[in-house]
């Protein structure tokens, strides 16, 4: 009997995912208007700090579904491969347009979440995560993608 209770309490302990706020005060603040692309890209002097914050923010808010350290267990998409189609493009203009489109999709999905047929597949994070935190997570995912290549 005790064994069955242990399993059921472990399953219930997870509960619903509650987004966790992230301290981004050490990053350059981006303002209220949402940017169209990641300001913490590889050329940004804030990249290192964005990676540090993005790693923590990802593991607090995204890992439950997308896997620890962005290694998907198959429940949700493997975010290290999110923009793989873009990386293989040879034409620089097409490659830039592809990454821009993926930035739009990423920011929209994280901000508003995903619902299909009345079922929530991903909760909305806007209002809990700041623009700085969301772009820091994107930087972290880009870094994880680069380490798989």
Contact map, one row per residue, 1 for C-alpha under 8 A:
11111000000000000000000000000000000000000000000000000000000000000000000000000000000000000000000000000000000000000000000000000000000000000000000000000
11111100000000000000000000000000000000000000000000000000000000000000000000000000000000000000000000000000000000000000000000000000000000000000000000000
11111110000000000000000000000000000000000000000000000000000000000000000000000000000000000000000000000000000000000000000000000000000000000000000000000
11111111000000000000000000000000000000000000000000000000000000000000000000000000000000000000000000000000000000000000000000000000000000000000000000000
11111111100000000000000000000000000000000000000000000000000000000000000000000000000000000000000000000000000000000000000000000000000000000000000000000
01111111110000000000000000000000000000000000000000000000000000000000000000000000000000000000000000000000000000000000000000000000000000000000000000000
00111111111000000000000000000000000000000000000000000000000000000000000000000000000000000000000000000000000000000000000000000000000000000000000000000
00011111111100000000000000000000000000000000000000000000000000000000000000000000000000000000000000000000000000000000000000000000000000000000000000000
00001111111110000000000000000000000000000000000000000000000000000000000000000000000000000000000000000000000000000000000000000000000000000000000000000
00000111111111000000000000000000000000000000000000000000000000000000000000000000000000000000000000000000000000000000000000000000000000000000000000000
00000011111111100000000000000000000000000000000000000000000000000000000000000000000000000000000000000000000000000000000000000000000000000000000000000
00000001111111100000000000000000000000000000000000000000000000000000000000000000000000000000000000000000000000000000000000000000000000000000000000000
00000000111111100000000000000000000000000000000000000000000000000000000000000000000000000000000000000000000000000000000000000000000000000000000000000
00000000011111111000000000000000000000000000000000000000000000000000000000000000000000000000000000000000000000000000000000000000000000000000000000000
00000000001111111000000000000000000000000000000000000000000000000000000000000000000000000000000000000000000000000000000000000000000000000000000000000
00000000000001111100000000000000000000000000000000000000000000000000000000000000000000000000000000000000000000000000000000000000000000000000000000000
00000000000001111110000000000000000000000000000000000000000000000000000000000000000000000000000000000000000000000000000000100000000000000000000000000
00000000000000011111000000000000000000000000000000000000000010000000000000000000000000000000000000000000000000000000000000000000000000000000000000000
00000000000000001111100000000000000000000000000000000000000110000000000000000000000000000000000000000000000000000000000000001001100000000000000000000
00000000000000000111110000000000000000000000000000000000100110000000000000000000000000000000000000000000000000000000000000000001100000000000000000000
00000000000000000011111000000000000000000000000000000000000000000000000000000000000000000000000000000000000000000000000000000001100000000000000000000
00000000000000000001111100000000000000000000000000001000100000000000000000000000000000000000000000000000000000000000000000000000110010000000000000000
00000000000000000000111111000000000000000000000000001000000000000000000000000000000000000000000000000000000000000000000000000000000010000000000000000
00000000000000000000011111100000000000000000000000001000000000000000000000000000000000000000000000000000000000000000000000000000000110000000000000000
00000000000000000000001111111000000000000000000000000000000000000000000000000000000000000000000000000000000000000000000000000000000000000000000000000
00000000000000000000001111110000000000000000000010000000000000000000000000000000000000000000000000000000000000000000000000000000000000000000000000000
00000000000000000000000111111000000000000000010011000000000000000000000000000000000000000000000000000000000000000000000000000000000100000000000000000
00000000000000000000000011111100000000000000010000000000000000000000000000000000000000000000000000000000000000000000000000000000000100000000000000000
00000000000000000000000010111110000000000000000000000000000000000000000000000000000000000000000000000000000000000000000000000000000100000000000000000
00000000000000000000000000011111111000000000000000000000000000000000000000000000000000000000000000000000000000000000000000000000001100000000000000000
00000000000000000000000000001111110000000000000000000000000000000000000000000000000000000000000000000000000000000000000000000000000000000000000000000
00000000000000000000000000000111110000000000000000000000000000000000000000000000000000000000000000000000000000000000000000000000000000000000000000000
00000000000000000000000000000111111000000000000000000000000000000000000000000000000000000000000000000000000000000000000000000000000000000000000000000
00000000000000000000000000000111111100000000000000000000000000000000000000000000000000000000000000000000000000000000000000000000001000000000000000000
00000000000000000000000000000100111111100000000000000000000000000000000000000000000000000000000000000000000000000000000000000000000000000000000000000
00000000000000000000000000000000011111000000000000000000000000000000000000000000000000000000000000010011000000000000000000000000000000000000000000000
00000000000000000000000000000000001111100000000000000000000000000000000000000000000000000000000000010011000000000000000000000000000000000000000000000
00000000000000000000000000000000001111111000000000000000000000000000000000000000000000000000000000000010000000000000000000000000000000100110000000000
00000000000000000000000000000000001011111001000000000000000000000000000000000000000000000000000000000000000000000000000000000000000000100000000000000
00000000000000000000000000000000000001111111111001000000000000000000000000000000000000000000000000000000000000000000000000000000000000110010000000000
00000000000000000000000000000000000001111111001000000000000000000000000000000000000000000000000000000000000000000000000000000000000000000010000000000
00000000000000000000000000000000000000011111001000000000000000000000000000000000000000000000000000000000000000000000000000000000000000000000000000000
00000000000000000000000000000000000000011111101000000000000000000000000000000000000000000000000000000000000000000000000000000000000000000000000000000
00000000000000000000000000000000000000111111111000000000000000000000000000000000000000000000000000000000000000000000000000000000000000000000000000000
00000000000000000000000000000000000000010011111100000000000000000000000000000000000000000000000000000000000000000000000000000000000000000000000000000
00000000000000000000000000110000000000010001111111000000000000000000000000000000000000000000000000000000000000000000000000000000000000000000000000000
00000000000000000000000000000000000000011111111111100000000000000000000000000000000000000000000000000000000000000000000000000000000000000010000000000
00000000000000000000000000000000000000000000111111110000000000000000000000000000000000000000000000000000000000000000000000000000000000000000000000000
00000000000000000000000001100000000000000000011111111000000000000000000000000000000000000000000000000000000000000000000000000000000000000000000000000
00000000000000000000000000100000000000010000011111111100000000000000000000000000000000000000000000000000000000000000000000000000000000111011000000000
00000000000000000000000000000000000000000000001111111110000000000000000000000000000000000000000000000000000000000000000000000000000000011011001000000
00000000000000000000000000000000000000000000000111111111000000000000000000000000000000000000000000000000000000000000000000000000000000000001000000000
00000000000000000000011100000000000000000000000011111111100000000000000000000000000000000000000000000000000000000000000000000000000010011000000000000
00000000000000000000000000000000000000000000000001111111110000000000000000000000000000000000000000000000000000000000000000000000000011111111000000000
00000000000000000000000000000000000000000000000000111111111000000000100000000000000000000000000000000000000000000000000000000000000000001001000000000
00000000000000000000000000000000000000000000000000011111111100000000000000000000000000000000000000000000000000000000000000000000000000000000000000000
00000000000000000001010000000000000000000000000000001111111111000000000000000000000000000000000000000000000000000000000000000000000010001000000000000
00000000000000000000000000000000000000000000000000000111111111100000100000000000000000000000000000000000000000000000000000000000000000001001000000000
00000000000000000000000000000000000000000000000000000011111111110001100000000000000000000000000000000000000000000000000000000000000000000000000000000
00000000000000000011000000000000000000000000000000000001111111100000000000000000000000000000000000000000000000000000000000000000000000000000000000000
00000000000000000111000000000000000000000000000000000000111111110000000000000000000000000000000000000000000000000000000000000000000000000000000000000
00000000000000000000000000000000000000000000000000000000111111111110000000000000000000000000000000000000000000000000000000000000000000000000000000000
00000000000000000000000000000000000000000000000000000000011111111111110000000000000000000000000000000000000000000000000000000000000000000000000000000
00000000000000000000000000000000000000000000000000000000001011111111000000000000000000000000000000000000000000000000000000000000000000000000000000000
00000000000000000000000000000000000000000000000000000000000001111110000100110000000000000000000000000000000000000000000000000000000000000000000000000
00000000000000000000000000000000000000000000000000000000000001111111011111111110000000000000000000000000000000000000000000000000000000000000000000000
00000000000000000000000000000000000000000000000000000000000001111111111110000000000000000000000000000000000000000000000000000000000000000000000000000
00000000000000000000000000000000000000000000000000000000001000110111111100000000000000000000000000000000000000000000000000000000000000000000000000000
00000000000000000000000000000000000000000000000000000010011000100011111000000000000000000000000000000000000000000000000000000000000000000000000100000
00000000000000000000000000000000000000000000000000000000000000100111111100000111000000000000000000000000000000000000000000000000000000000000100100000
00000000000000000000000000000000000000000000000000000000000000000111111110000101000000000000000000000000000000000000000000000000000000000000000000000
00000000000000000000000000000000000000000000000000000000000000001111011111111110000000000000000000000000000000000000000000000000000000000000000000000
00000000000000000000000000000000000000000000000000000000000000000110001111110000000000000000000000000000000000000000000000000000000000000000000000000
00000000000000000000000000000000000000000000000000000000000000000100000111111100000000000000000000000000000000000000000000000000000000000000000000000
00000000000000000000000000000000000000000000000000000000000000001100000111111000000000000000000000000000000000000000000000000000000000000000000000000
00000000000000000000000000000000000000000000000000000000000000001100000111111100000000000000000000000000000000000000000000000000000000000000000000000
00000000000000000000000000000000000000000000000000000000000000000100000101111110010000000000000000000000000000000000000000000000000000000000000000000
00000000000000000000000000000000000000000000000000000000000000000100011101011111110000000000000000000000000000000000000000000000000000000000000000000
00000000000000000000000000000000000000000000000000000000000000000100010100001111110000000000000000000000000000000000000000000000000000000000100010000
00000000000000000000000000000000000000000000000000000000000000000000011000000111111000000000000000000000000000000000000000000000000000000000110110010
00000000000000000000000000000000000000000000000000000000000000000000000000000111111100000000000000000000000000000000000000000000000000000000000010000
00000000000000000000000000000000000000000000000000000000000000000000000000001111111100000000000000000100000000000000000000000000000000000000000000000
00000000000000000000000000000000000000000000000000000000000000000000000000000001111111100000000000100100000000000000000000000000000000000000000000000
00000000000000000000000000000000000000000000000000000000000000000000000000000000111111110000000000000000000000000000000000000000000000000000000000000
00000000000000000000000000000000000000000000000000000000000000000000000000000000001111111000000000000000000000000000000000000000000000000000000000000
00000000000000000000000000000000000000000000000000000000000000000000000000000000001111111000001001100000000000000000000000000000000000000000000000000
00000000000000000000000000000000000000000000000000000000000000000000000000000000001111111000001000000000000000000000000000000000000000000000000000000
00000000000000000000000000000000000000000000000000000000000000000000000000000000000111111100000000000000000000000000000000000000000000000000000000000
00000000000000000000000000000000000000000000000000000000000000000000000000000000000011111111011000000000000000000000000000000000000000000000000000000
00000000000000000000000000000000000000000000000000000000000000000000000000000000000000011111011000000000000000000000000000000000000000000000000000000
00000000000000000000000000000000000000000000000000000000000000000000000000000000000000001111111000000000000000000000000000000000000000000000000000000
00000000000000000000000000000000000000000000000000000000000000000000000000000000000000001111111100000000000000000000000000000000000000000000000000000
00000000000000000000000000000000000000000000000000000000000000000000000000000000000000000011111110000000000000000000000000000000000000000000000000000
00000000000000000000000000000000000000000000000000000000000000000000000000000000000000001111111111000000000000000000000000000000000000000000000000000
00000000000000000000000000000000000000000000000000000000000000000000000000000000000001101111111111100000000000000000000000000000000000000000000000000
00000000000000000000000000000000000000000000000000000000000000000000000000000000000000000001111111110000000000000000000000000000000000000000000000000
00000000000000000000000000000000000000000000000000000000000000000000000000000000000000000000111111111000000000000000000000000000000000000000000000000
00000000000000000000000000000000000000000000000000000000000000000000000000000000000001000000011111111100000000000000000000000000000000000000000000000
00000000000000000000000000000000000000000000000000000000000000000000000000000000001001000000001111111110000000000000000000000000000000000000000000000
00000000000000000000000000000000000110000000000000000000000000000000000000000000000000000000000111111111000000000000000000000000000000000000000000000
00000000000000000000000000000000000000000000000000000000000000000000000000000000000000000000000011111111100000000000000000000000000000000000000000000
00000000000000000000000000000000000000000000000000000000000000000000000000000000011000000000000001111111110000000000000000000000000000000000000000000
00000000000000000000000000000000000111000000000000000000000000000000000000000000000000000000000000111111111000000000000000000000000000000000000000000
00000000000000000000000000000000000110000000000000000000000000000000000000000000000000000000000000011111111100000000000000000000000000000000000000000
00000000000000000000000000000000000000000000000000000000000000000000000000000000000000000000000000001111111110000000000000000000000000000000000000000
00000000000000000000000000000000000000000000000000000000000000000000000000000000000000000000000000000111111111000000000000000000000000000000000000000
00000000000000000000000000000000000000000000000000000000000000000000000000000000000000000000000000000011111111100000000000000000000001000000000000000
00000000000000000000000000000000000000000000000000000000000000000000000000000000000000000000000000000001111111111000000000000000000000000000000000000
00000000000000000000000000000000000000000000000000000000000000000000000000000000000000000000000000000000111111111100000000010000000000000000000000000
00000000000000000000000000000000000000000000000000000000000000000000000000000000000000000000000000000000011111111000000000111100000001000000000000000
00000000000000000000000000000000000000000000000000000000000000000000000000000000000000000000000000000000001111111000000000011100000000000000000000000
00000000000000000000000000000000000000000000000000000000000000000000000000000000000000000000000000000000000111111100000000111100000000000000000000000
00000000000000000000000000000000000000000000000000000000000000000000000000000000000000000000000000000000000111111110000111111000000000000000000000000
00000000000000000000000000000000000000000000000000000000000000000000000000000000000000000000000000000000000010011111000111110000000000000000000000000
00000000000000000000000000000000000000000000000000000000000000000000000000000000000000000000000000000000000000001111111111000000000000000000000000000
00000000000000000000000000000000000000000000000000000000000000000000000000000000000000000000000000000000000000000111111110000000000000000000000000000
00000000000000000000000000000000000000000000000000000000000000000000000000000000000000000000000000000000000000000011111000000000000000000000000000000
00000000000000000000000000000000000000000000000000000000000000000000000000000000000000000000000000000000000000000011111100000000000000000000000000000
00000000000000000000000000000000000000000000000000000000000000000000000000000000000000000000000000000000000000000011111110000000000000000000000000000
00000000000000000000000000000000000000000000000000000000000000000000000000000000000000000000000000000000000000001111011111100000000000000000000000000
00000000000000000000000000000000000000000000000000000000000000000000000000000000000000000000000000000000000000001111001111100000000000000000000000000
00000000000000000000000000000000000000000000000000000000000000000000000000000000000000000000000000000000000000001110000111110000000000000000000000000
00000000000000001000000000000000000000000000000000000000000000000000000000000000000000000000000000000000000001011100000111111000000000000000000000000
00000000000000000000000000000000000000000000000000000000000000000000000000000000000000000000000000000000000011111100000001111100000000000000000000000
00000000000000000010000000000000000000000000000000000000000000000000000000000000000000000000000000000000000001111000000000111111100000000000000000000
00000000000000000000000000000000000000000000000000000000000000000000000000000000000000000000000000000000000001110000000000011111110000000000000000000
00000000000000000000000000000000000000000000000000000000000000000000000000000000000000000000000000000000000000000000000000001111110000000000000000000
00000000000000000011100000000000000000000000000000000000000000000000000000000000000000000000000000000000000000000000000000001111110000000000000000000
00000000000000000011110000000000000000000000000000000000000000000000000000000000000000000000000000000000000000000000000000001111111111000000000000000
00000000000000000000010000000000000000000000000000000000000000000000000000000000000000000000000000000000000000000000000000000111111111000000000000000
00000000000000000000000000000100010000000000000000000000000000000000000000000000000000000000000000000000000000000000000000000000111111100000000000000
00000000000000000000000100111100000000000000000000000000000000000000000000000000000000000000000000000000000000000000000000000000111111110000000000000
00000000000000000000011100000000000000000000000000001100100000000000000000000000000000000000000000000000000000000000000000000000111111111000000000000
00000000000000000000000000000000000000000000000000000100000000000000000000000000000000000000000000000000001001000000000000000000111111111100000000000
00000000000000000000000000000000000001110000000001000100000000000000000000000000000000000000000000000000000000000000000000000000001111111110000000000
00000000000000000000000000000000000000010000000001101100000000000000000000000000000000000000000000000000000000000000000000000000000111111111000000000
00000000000000000000000000000000000000000000000001101110110000000000000000000000000000000000000000000000000000000000000000000000000011111111100000000
00000000000000000000000000000000000001000000000000000100000000000000000000000000000000000000000000000000000000000000000000000000000001111111110000000
00000000000000000000000000000000000001011000001001100100000000000000000000000000000000000000000000000000000000000000000000000000000000111111111000000
00000000000000000000000000000000000000000000000001110110010000000000000000000000000000000000000000000000000000000000000000000000000000011111111100000
00000000000000000000000000000000000000000000000000000000000000000000010000000011000000000000000000000000000000000000000000000000000000001111111110000
00000000000000000000000000000000000000000000000000000000000000000000000000000001000000000000000000000000000000000000000000000000000000000111111111000
00000000000000000000000000000000000000000000000000100000000000000000000000000000000000000000000000000000000000000000000000000000000000000011111111100
00000000000000000000000000000000000000000000000000000000000000000000110000000001000000000000000000000000000000000000000000000000000000000001111111110
00000000000000000000000000000000000000000000000000000000000000000000000000000011100000000000000000000000000000000000000000000000000000000000111111111
00000000000000000000000000000000000000000000000000000000000000000000000000000000000000000000000000000000000000000000000000000000000000000000011111111
00000000000000000000000000000000000000000000000000000000000000000000000000000000000000000000000000000000000000000000000000000000000000000000001111111
00000000000000000000000000000000000000000000000000000000000000000000000000000001000000000000000000000000000000000000000000000000000000000000000111111
00000000000000000000000000000000000000000000000000000000000000000000000000000000000000000000000000000000000000000000000000000000000000000000000011111
